[in-house]
Amino acid sequence: MAAAPLLILLALLGTPLFAIIAASAMLGYLREGIDLQALAIEFYGIAEMPILLAIPLFTFAGYLLSESGAPRRLVRLTQALLGWMPAGLAIVSLAACAFFTAFTGASGVTIIALGALLFPALQQAGYPEKFNLGLVTSAGSLGLLFAPSLPLILYGIVAEISVEDLFLAGLLPGFLMLVILSGYSVWKNRALREPLANFSWREVGAEVREAAWEIPLPVVVLGGIYSGYFAISEAAAVTALYVLIVDVAILREIPLRKLPEVMRESMVLVGGILVILGMSLASTNYMIDAGVPQQLLEFVSGLVRGEMTFLLLLLLFLLALGAILDIFSAIVLVVPLILPVALQYGMDPVHLGIVFLATMQLGYITPPVGLNLFIASYRFDRPVVELYVSTLPFFFFLLLSVAVIAFWPALSLAFLN
């Protein structure tokens, strides 16, 4: 216990999270008289998880897409399909960002890749600048509930539940978030009567042909997995190979000399995730041996009398957690602790996963750590405080959707039942 203040101080001073986790595990092992070699054994244990291969492969594919002309083609296709609607460009922006984030797994990449296209277009179309900043910044994280999102895969690994079930469970909650933000966008810009474009089958056909190489991706991933033809890691390998061949060899949008740079950038993200995951496995196993989950359950049981109260406290806890911790770190650190408690209150682990990720998604636009706020501030050259204010309406509507998702389990479990 005496070491806890020191670890907190190190965290406040900016020590990398994996070092804090490793230090806490080592101190715990020493306290229990366990050989520190156990830490390395636990770390190498992640090599025995075949599904873990999906993380670097999907990440690499997503980064390749972001460097190609795919963002531009995706925006033009969604514009042809949805541009005729009131506030059509806002809805196009939301849909394009959600799709792109699902494949890149990193909302910051979406803001950088699509922001250069969407923000000037929104400005030119007459949307208020404050609305534009809030929309692009908030939409960056919308795709985290759609397959093959990295947080979904990582949650499945840590919670030891079916990633395929999580892919299905995230569909309706993800669309709910899209619909609520689209409804707000239409209402907010109701004075803009002119549609972005008139619907034209010819235009749709032209954009479908233009995006012909990207359109099969969701079919390959989801169709291959749910038909039983691919395991998730195999679907990831096929996706990475497909994107590599298309963007480098066929469309030639990414020169060979740039491939090492794309690999390096994507693997930096993957490396951070794997180091945190390896260290947290060691720390989690120590906490389980020390009975921390049971102590947490006893503590919560003294405060909570039913599932609804537990859900309410869980949402408040996750909102606070999302404001100070990124989603990947939160998954590997917190899920092993709250999962046993949630099961005691009869909460389905798949539903818990969707609630967890949907709530943590808000952390991307929640001060003080909100990653999207800082990326958007840098990308659009605006003060971070201005981004705080711009994203507030989107934050509250996303919070409303999280409450619906949490207290309506059937929305997450509909396709599973």
C-alpha positions as CSV (number, residue, x, y, z in Angstrom):
1,M,0.0,0.0,0.0
2,A,2.9,2.4,0.7
3,A,4.0,2.1,-2.9
4,A,0.6,3.2,-4.2
5,P,1.2,7.0,-3.7
6,L,4.6,6.6,-5.5
7,L,3.0,4.9,-8.5
8,I,0.3,7.6,-8.6
9,L,3.0,10.3,-8.5
10,L,4.9,8.6,-11.3
11,A,1.7,8.5,-13.4
12,L,1.1,12.2,-12.8
13,L,4.7,13.0,-13.9
14,G,4.1,11.3,-17.2
15,T,5.6,7.9,-16.8
16,P,4.5,5.5,-19.5
17,L,1.4,3.5,-18.5
18,F,3.0,0.1,-19.2
19,A,5.8,1.0,-16.8
20,I,3.4,1.9,-14.1
21,I,1.5,-1.4,-14.7
22,A,4.7,-3.4,-14.7
23,A,5.9,-1.8,-11.5
24,S,2.7,-2.5,-9.7
25,A,2.8,-6.2,-10.8
26,M,6.5,-6.5,-9.7
27,L,5.8,-5.0,-6.3
28,G,2.8,-7.3,-5.9
29,Y,4.9,-10.4,-6.9
30,L,7.7,-9.4,-4.5
31,R,5.2,-8.9,-1.7
32,E,3.8,-12.4,-2.2
33,G,7.3,-13.9,-2.6
34,I,6.7,-14.8,-6.3
35,D,9.7,-15.0,-8.6
36,L,9.8,-12.0,-11.0
37,Q,10.3,-14.4,-13.9
38,A,6.6,-15.0,-13.6
39,L,6.1,-11.5,-15.1
40,A,7.9,-12.5,-18.3
41,I,6.0,-15.7,-18.5
42,E,2.7,-13.8,-18.3
43,F,3.9,-11.4,-20.9
44,Y,4.8,-14.1,-23.3
45,G,1.5,-15.7,-22.7
46,I,-0.1,-13.3,-25.2
47,A,1.8,-15.1,-27.9
48,E,-0.6,-18.0,-27.4
49,M,-3.6,-16.0,-28.4
50,P,-4.2,-16.6,-32.2
51,I,-6.8,-13.9,-32.4
52,L,-4.2,-11.4,-31.4
53,L,-2.9,-11.5,-35.0
54,A,-5.9,-9.6,-36.1
55,I,-4.8,-6.4,-34.3
56,P,-1.6,-5.7,-36.3
57,L,-3.2,-6.9,-39.6
58,F,-6.4,-4.8,-39.3
59,T,-4.3,-1.8,-38.1
60,F,-1.9,-2.0,-41.1
61,A,-4.9,-2.3,-43.5
62,G,-6.5,0.8,-41.9
63,Y,-3.3,2.9,-42.1
64,L,-2.9,1.8,-45.8
65,L,-6.5,3.0,-46.5
66,S,-5.8,6.3,-44.8
67,E,-2.8,7.0,-47.0
68,S,-4.6,6.0,-50.2
69,G,-7.4,7.8,-52.1
70,A,-10.0,5.7,-50.1
71,P,-11.1,8.6,-47.8
72,R,-11.9,10.8,-50.9
73,R,-13.8,8.0,-52.6
74,L,-15.7,7.1,-49.5
75,V,-16.8,10.7,-49.0
76,R,-18.0,11.0,-52.6
77,L,-19.9,7.7,-52.4
78,T,-21.7,8.6,-49.2
79,Q,-22.4,12.1,-50.7
80,A,-24.0,10.4,-53.8
81,L,-26.1,8.2,-51.5
82,L,-27.1,10.6,-48.8
83,G,-26.4,14.1,-50.2
84,W,-30.1,14.7,-51.2
85,M,-31.2,14.6,-47.5
86,P,-31.6,17.7,-45.4
87,A,-28.2,18.6,-43.8
88,G,-26.9,15.9,-46.2
89,L,-23.3,16.8,-45.9
90,A,-23.4,16.5,-42.1
91,I,-24.9,13.0,-42.4
92,V,-22.3,12.1,-45.1
93,S,-19.6,13.2,-42.6
94,L,-21.0,11.1,-39.8
95,A,-21.4,8.0,-42.0
96,A,-18.0,8.3,-43.7
97,C,-16.2,8.8,-40.3
98,A,-17.9,5.8,-38.7
99,F,-17.0,3.5,-41.6
100,F,-13.4,4.7,-41.7
101,T,-12.8,4.5,-37.9
102,A,-14.2,0.9,-38.0
103,F,-11.3,-0.1,-40.2
104,T,-8.5,2.1,-38.9
105,G,-9.4,1.4,-35.2
106,A,-8.0,4.8,-34.4
107,S,-10.3,7.9,-34.3
108,G,-7.4,10.3,-34.6
109,V,-6.4,8.8,-37.9
110,T,-10.0,9.5,-39.1
111,I,-9.8,13.1,-38.1
112,I,-6.5,13.6,-39.9
113,A,-7.5,11.6,-43.0
114,L,-11.1,12.8,-43.5
115,G,-10.9,16.2,-41.7
116,A,-9.0,17.7,-44.6
117,L,-11.9,16.8,-46.9
118,L,-14.9,17.3,-44.6
119,F,-14.2,20.4,-42.6
120,P,-13.6,22.7,-45.7
121,A,-16.6,21.2,-47.4
122,L,-18.9,21.9,-44.4
123,Q,-17.5,25.5,-44.2
124,Q,-18.2,26.0,-47.9
125,A,-21.7,24.6,-47.7
126,G,-22.6,27.2,-45.1
127,Y,-22.6,25.2,-41.9
128,P,-21.6,27.1,-38.7
129,E,-17.9,26.7,-37.9
130,K,-18.6,25.7,-34.3
131,F,-20.9,23.0,-35.5
132,N,-18.3,21.8,-38.1
133,L,-15.6,21.5,-35.5
134,G,-17.8,19.6,-33.1
135,L,-19.1,17.3,-35.7
136,V,-15.8,16.2,-37.2
137,T,-14.1,15.9,-33.8
138,S,-17.0,13.8,-32.4
139,A,-17.6,11.7,-35.4
140,G,-14.0,10.5,-35.3
141,S,-14.8,7.9,-32.7
142,L,-18.2,6.8,-34.0
143,G,-17.1,3.6,-35.7
144,L,-15.6,1.9,-32.6
145,L,-18.7,-0.3,-32.2
146,F,-18.6,-1.5,-35.8
147,A,-16.5,-4.5,-37.0
148,P,-13.6,-4.9,-37.3
149,S,-12.9,-2.2,-34.7
150,L,-9.7,-2.8,-32.6
151,P,-11.4,-2.0,-29.2
152,L,-14.0,-4.7,-30.0
153,I,-11.3,-7.3,-30.7
154,L,-9.3,-6.3,-27.6
155,Y,-12.3,-6.4,-25.3
156,G,-13.1,-9.9,-26.6
157,I,-9.5,-11.0,-25.9
158,V,-9.4,-9.5,-22.4
159,A,-12.9,-10.6,-21.4
160,E,-12.5,-14.1,-23.0
161,I,-15.7,-13.9,-24.9
162,S,-16.6,-14.3,-28.6
163,V,-15.4,-11.5,-30.8
164,E,-17.9,-12.6,-33.4
165,D,-20.7,-12.0,-30.9
166,L,-19.3,-8.5,-30.1
167,F,-19.2,-7.7,-33.8
168,L,-22.9,-8.5,-34.1
169,A,-23.8,-6.8,-30.8
170,G,-22.2,-3.5,-31.8
171,L,-24.3,-3.1,-35.0
172,L,-27.6,-1.7,-33.6
173,P,-26.0,0.4,-30.8
174,G,-23.6,1.9,-33.4
175,F,-26.4,2.8,-35.7
176,L,-28.4,4.3,-32.8
177,M,-25.5,6.7,-32.2
178,L,-25.4,7.5,-35.9
179,V,-29.1,8.1,-36.1
180,I,-29.2,10.3,-33.0
181,L,-26.4,12.5,-34.2
182,S,-27.9,12.7,-37.7
183,G,-31.2,13.8,-36.2
184,Y,-29.4,16.5,-34.2
185,S,-27.5,17.6,-37.3
186,V,-30.7,17.9,-39.4
187,W,-32.5,19.9,-36.6
188,K,-29.5,22.2,-36.0
189,N,-29.2,23.0,-39.7
190,R,-32.9,23.1,-40.5
191,A,-32.4,26.6,-42.0
192,L,-30.2,25.1,-44.8
193,R,-32.9,24.1,-47.2
194,E,-30.7,23.4,-50.2
195,P,-29.6,19.7,-50.4
196,L,-26.0,18.9,-51.0
197,A,-26.9,17.3,-54.3
198,N,-29.9,15.9,-56.1
199,F,-30.2,12.1,-56.0
200,S,-29.0,10.6,-59.3
201,W,-28.7,6.9,-60.1
202,R,-26.1,7.9,-62.6
203,E,-24.0,9.6,-60.0
204,V,-24.4,6.7,-57.6
205,G,-23.4,4.3,-60.3
206,A,-20.3,6.4,-61.1
207,E,-19.2,6.6,-57.5
208,V,-19.8,2.9,-56.9
209,R,-17.5,2.2,-59.8
210,E,-15.0,4.6,-58.4
211,A,-15.1,2.9,-55.0
212,A,-15.4,-0.6,-56.5
213,W,-12.2,-1.8,-54.7
214,E,-13.2,-0.5,-51.2
215,I,-16.9,-1.7,-51.3
216,P,-16.1,-5.4,-51.0
217,L,-14.1,-4.9,-47.7
218,P,-17.0,-5.2,-45.2
219,V,-18.4,-8.1,-47.2
220,V,-15.0,-9.9,-47.1
221,V,-14.6,-9.3,-43.4
222,L,-18.1,-9.9,-42.0
223,G,-19.2,-12.4,-44.7
224,G,-16.1,-14.4,-44.4
225,I,-16.3,-14.6,-40.6
226,Y,-20.1,-15.3,-40.2
227,S,-20.1,-17.8,-43.1
228,G,-17.5,-19.7,-41.2
229,Y,-15.1,-19.5,-44.1
230,F,-12.6,-17.3,-42.2
231,A,-11.5,-17.1,-38.6
232,I,-11.1,-13.4,-37.4
233,S,-7.3,-13.6,-37.7
234,E,-7.6,-15.1,-41.2
235,A,-10.1,-12.3,-42.2
236,A,-7.6,-9.8,-41.0
237,A,-4.8,-11.3,-43.1
238,V,-7.0,-11.4,-46.2
239,T,-8.0,-7.7,-45.6
240,A,-4.4,-6.6,-45.2
241,L,-3.3,-8.5,-48.3
242,Y,-6.2,-7.2,-50.3
243,V,-5.7,-3.6,-49.4
244,L,-1.9,-3.9,-49.9
245,I,-2.4,-5.3,-53.4
246,V,-5.1,-2.8,-54.4
247,D,-3.4,0.4,-53.1
248,V,0.2,-0.5,-54.0
249,A,0.0,-2.7,-57.1
250,I,-3.3,-2.0,-58.8
251,L,-4.3,1.6,-58.0
252,R,-0.6,2.6,-57.3
253,E,-1.7,5.3,-54.8
254,I,0.9,4.3,-52.3
255,P,4.5,4.1,-53.7
256,L,6.7,1.3,-52.5
257,R,9.1,3.7,-50.9
258,K,6.3,4.9,-48.5
259,L,5.4,1.4,-47.3
260,P,8.1,1.3,-44.5
261,E,6.8,4.6,-43.1
262,V,3.2,3.3,-43.1
263,M,4.3,0.1,-41.4
264,R,6.2,2.0,-38.8
265,E,3.3,4.3,-38.0
266,S,0.8,1.5,-37.7
267,M,3.0,-0.7,-35.7
268,V,3.8,2.0,-33.2
269,L,0.1,1.9,-32.2
270,V,0.1,-1.9,-32.2
271,G,3.3,-2.0,-30.1
272,G,1.8,0.3,-27.5
273,I,-1.4,-1.9,-27.3
274,L,0.6,-5.2,-27.0
275,V,3.0,-3.9,-24.3
276,I,0.1,-2.6,-22.2
277,L,-1.8,-5.8,-22.7
278,G,1.2,-8.0,-21.8
279,M,2.0,-6.0,-18.6
280,S,-1.7,-5.8,-17.6
281,L,-2.1,-9.6,-17.9
282,A,0.6,-10.0,-15.3
283,S,-0.9,-7.3,-13.1
284,T,-4.4,-8.7,-13.5
285,N,-3.4,-12.3,-12.6
286,Y,-1.7,-10.9,-9.5
287,M,-4.9,-9.0,-8.5
288,I,-7.0,-12.1,-9.1
289,D,-4.7,-14.1,-6.8
290,A,-4.8,-11.4,-4.2
291,G,-8.7,-11.4,-4.3
292,V,-9.1,-7.9,-5.5
293,P,-12.2,-8.7,-7.7
294,Q,-13.9,-10.3,-4.6
295,Q,-13.1,-7.3,-2.5
296,L,-14.5,-5.0,-5.1
297,L,-17.6,-7.1,-5.3
298,E,-18.1,-6.9,-1.6
299,F,-17.6,-3.1,-1.6
300,V,-20.1,-2.6,-4.5
301,S,-22.6,-5.0,-2.9
302,G,-22.7,-2.7,0.1
303,L,-23.7,0.2,-2.1
304,V,-25.8,-1.4,-4.8
305,R,-29.0,-3.4,-4.4
306,G,-29.9,-4.1,-8.1
307,E,-28.8,-4.2,-11.7
308,M,-30.2,-0.8,-12.5
309,T,-28.3,0.9,-9.7
310,F,-25.2,-1.0,-10.7
311,L,-25.6,0.2,-14.3
312,L,-26.0,3.8,-13.2
313,L,-22.9,3.7,-11.0
314,L,-21.0,1.9,-13.8
315,L,-21.8,4.6,-16.3
316,L,-20.6,7.3,-13.9
317,F,-17.4,5.4,-13.3
318,L,-16.7,4.8,-17.0
319,L,-17.4,8.5,-17.8
320,A,-14.8,9.5,-15.2
321,L,-12.4,6.8,-16.4
322,G,-12.7,7.9,-20.0
323,A,-11.8,11.4,-19.1
324,I,-8.4,10.3,-17.8
325,L,-7.5,7.1,-19.6
326,D,-7.5,6.0,-23.2
327,I,-9.8,3.2,-24.4
328,F,-7.1,0.6,-24.9
329,S,-5.6,1.0,-21.5
330,A,-9.0,1.1,-19.9
331,I,-10.0,-2.2,-21.5
332,V,-6.9,-4.2,-20.3
333,L,-6.9,-2.6,-16.8
334,V,-10.5,-2.3,-15.8
335,V,-12.5,-5.0,-17.6
336,P,-11.0,-8.0,-15.6
337,L,-12.1,-6.2,-12.4
338,I,-15.6,-5.1,-13.3
339,L,-16.6,-8.2,-15.3
340,P,-17.0,-10.5,-12.3
341,V,-19.0,-7.8,-10.5
342,A,-21.3,-7.3,-13.5
343,L,-21.9,-11.0,-13.8
344,Q,-23.0,-11.1,-10.2
345,Y,-25.7,-8.6,-11.1
346,G,-26.9,-10.7,-14.0
347,M,-25.4,-8.5,-16.7
348,D,-24.6,-10.2,-20.0
349,P,-20.8,-10.0,-20.7
350,V,-21.5,-9.1,-24.4
351,H,-23.9,-6.3,-23.3
352,L,-21.3,-5.1,-20.8
353,G,-18.7,-4.9,-23.6
354,I,-20.9,-2.7,-25.7
355,V,-21.8,-0.5,-22.8
356,F,-18.2,-0.2,-21.8
357,L,-17.0,0.7,-25.3
358,A,-19.9,3.1,-26.0
359,T,-19.2,4.9,-22.8
360,M,-15.4,5.0,-23.2
361,Q,-16.0,6.3,-26.7
362,L,-17.1,9.5,-25.0
363,G,-13.7,9.8,-23.5
364,Y,-12.3,10.8,-26.8
365,I,-14.1,14.2,-26.5
366,T,-14.0,14.5,-22.7
367,P,-11.6,16.9,-21.0
368,P,-8.9,16.8,-19.8
369,V,-7.4,13.8,-21.8
370,G,-9.8,13.6,-24.7
371,L,-7.5,12.6,-27.5
372,N,-9.7,13.8,-30.3
373,L,-9.9,17.3,-28.9
374,F,-6.1,17.7,-29.1
375,I,-5.8,16.1,-32.5
376,A,-8.6,18.3,-33.9
377,S,-7.0,21.3,-32.2
378,Y,-3.7,20.6,-34.0
379,R,-5.4,19.6,-37.3
380,F,-7.7,22.7,-37.6
381,D,-5.4,25.1,-35.7
382,R,-8.0,26.0,-33.1
383,P,-7.6,26.4,-29.3
384,V,-8.5,23.3,-27.3
385,V,-11.0,25.2,-25.3
386,E,-12.9,26.1,-28.5
387,L,-13.0,22.4,-29.3
388,Y,-14.4,21.7,-25.7
389,V,-17.3,24.1,-26.4
390,S,-17.9,22.9,-29.9
391,T,-18.2,19.2,-29.0
392,L,-20.5,19.7,-26.0
393,P,-23.9,19.2,-27.9
394,F,-22.5,16.1,-29.5
395,F,-21.3,14.8,-26.2
396,F,-24.7,15.2,-24.6
397,F,-26.5,13.4,-27.5
398,L,-23.9,10.6,-27.4
399,L,-24.5,10.4,-23.7
400,L,-28.2,10.0,-24.3
401,S,-27.5,7.2,-26.7
402,V,-25.2,5.5,-24.2
403,A,-28.0,5.6,-21.6
404,V,-30.4,3.9,-24.1
405,I,-27.8,1.3,-24.9
406,A,-27.1,0.6,-21.2
407,F,-30.7,0.3,-20.0
408,W,-32.0,-1.5,-23.1
409,P,-29.9,-4.7,-23.3
410,A,-32.1,-6.1,-26.1
411,L,-30.6,-3.6,-28.5
412,S,-27.1,-5.1,-28.1
413,L,-28.3,-8.7,-27.9
414,A,-31.0,-8.7,-30.6
415,F,-28.9,-10.5,-33.2
416,L,-27.5,-12.9,-30.7
417,N,-30.9,-14.1,-29.5
